Amino acid sequence: MDDDLVAVCDVCLGEIADGGGVLEVNTAAADRALRAWRTRVGADPQALFHLTPGTRPVKWVVRHHDCDTGPVFAYTIAVERIRSWTGAMEWSVHLADKPFLAATDWFDLLDRALHPRRAAVSGILPRTPRDLSGGPVGDA
């Protein structure tokens, strides 16, 4: 796997070496948010979590093992397992069938990696930012 992506700790803003940290989400909080949202919108098949006013996606956190303790119920990815764009795509496919994913900011995390100039100082970021200059999707 190429080292196209770096993990930057949300707590201390330091780069995380392989074996030194995780990308994780509190699945219990995501499940609660999803249940509350379903209660609000009912059985509407057209409703989308991220497009419903007032919803707040649960944040994926990137952290050193020593900077903070994770939630009791977490889905955890070792940072060394998401060091490339291919790895990010593979994780997206893998996570797609997880019920909690809809209530998280996974796609926002990937969007910040693609467009790091949008005030992203931590998270999963490109080692060398690409200049997308607002061009069409798919143009490098």
C-alpha positions in Angstrom: 0.0 0.0 0.0 1.2 3.5 -0.8 1.5 6.1 1.9 -0.7 8.6 0.2 -2.6 9.5 3.4 -1.4 10.6 6.8 -3.3 10.3 10.1 -3.2 13.5 12.2 -4.4 13.2 15.8 -7.6 15.2 16.6 -6.3 15.7 20.1 -2.7 16.8 19.8 -2.5 17.5 16.1 0.6 15.3 15.7 1.1 12.9 12.9 0.4 9.3 13.9 2.9 6.6 13.0 1.9 3.0 12.1 0.9 1.2 15.2 0.5 4.5 17.1 -3.2 5.2 16.8 -6.6 4.6 15.4 -9.5 6.0 13.5 -12.7 5.3 15.4 -16.3 6.1 15.9 -18.6 5.7 18.9 -21.1 3.1 17.5 -23.3 3.4 20.6 -23.8 7.1 20.0 -24.3 6.5 16.3 -27.0 3.9 17.0 -28.7 6.3 19.4 -28.7 9.1 16.8 -30.1 6.7 14.2 -32.9 5.5 16.5 -33.8 9.1 17.4 -33.8 10.1 13.7 -36.0 7.1 12.7 -38.5 8.0 15.5 -38.6 11.6 14.0 -39.0 10.7 10.3 -40.9 7.5 10.7 -41.0 5.1 7.8 -40.3 7.6 5.0 -38.2 5.7 2.5 -37.0 9.0 1.0 -35.6 10.4 4.2 -31.8 10.7 4.5 -30.0 11.2 7.8 -27.6 13.8 6.6 -30.3 15.8 4.8 -32.7 16.0 7.8 -32.6 19.3 9.6 -31.3 19.1 13.1 -29.4 15.9 12.8 -25.8 15.8 13.9 -23.6 13.0 12.6 -21.3 11.2 15.1 -17.7 12.2 14.4 -15.0 9.7 13.4 -12.0 10.5 15.6 -8.4 10.1 14.7 -6.2 9.8 17.8 -2.9 8.5 19.2 -3.4 5.6 21.6 -1.9 7.8 24.4 -3.9 11.0 23.7 -7.3 9.8 24.8 -9.3 6.7 25.6 -11.8 5.6 23.0 -15.5 5.0 23.6 -16.6 1.7 25.2 -18.5 0.7 22.0 -16.3 1.7 19.1 -15.6 0.7 15.5 -11.9 1.0 15.3 -9.5 1.1 12.3 -5.8 1.0 12.9 -4.3 4.1 11.0 -1.8 1.9 9.1 -4.8 0.2 7.4 -6.0 3.4 5.8 -2.8 4.9 4.4 -3.8 5.0 0.7 -6.8 6.2 -1.4 -7.3 2.5 -2.3 -7.5 1.7 1.4 -10.0 4.5 2.0 -12.2 3.1 -0.9 -11.9 -0.4 0.5 -13.0 0.8 4.0 -15.9 2.7 2.4 -17.1 -0.5 0.7 -16.6 -2.5 3.8 -18.5 0.0 6.0 -21.3 0.5 3.6 -23.4 -2.3 5.1 -22.9 -1.3 8.7 -26.1 0.1 10.1 -24.3 2.8 12.1 -22.5 4.3 9.1 -25.5 6.5 8.1 -25.3 8.4 11.4 -21.6 9.2 11.2 -19.5 11.7 9.3 -17.5 9.1 7.4 -18.2 10.7 4.0 -17.3 14.1 5.5 -14.0 12.7 6.7 -13.3 11.5 3.2 -14.3 14.8 1.7 -11.9 16.6 4.0 -9.2 14.3 2.8 -10.0 15.1 -0.8 -10.3 18.9 -0.1 -7.9 19.5 2.9 -8.0 23.3 2.4 -11.5 23.2 3.9 -10.0 23.9 7.4 -8.9 20.3 8.0 -6.0 20.3 10.4 -6.5 16.8 11.7 -8.0 13.6 10.5 -7.0 11.5 7.5 -5.3 13.9 5.1 -3.3 13.6 1.9 0.5 13.5 2.3 0.7 15.8 -0.7 -2.5 17.9 -1.2 -3.8 17.7 -4.7 -4.9 20.9 -6.5 -8.4 20.2 -7.6 -9.1 23.8 -8.3 -12.8 23.2 -8.3 -12.6 21.1 -11.5 -15.0 18.2 -12.4 -15.2 15.2 -10.2 -12.6 12.6 -11.2 -10.1 15.1 -12.7 -6.8 14.9 -10.9 
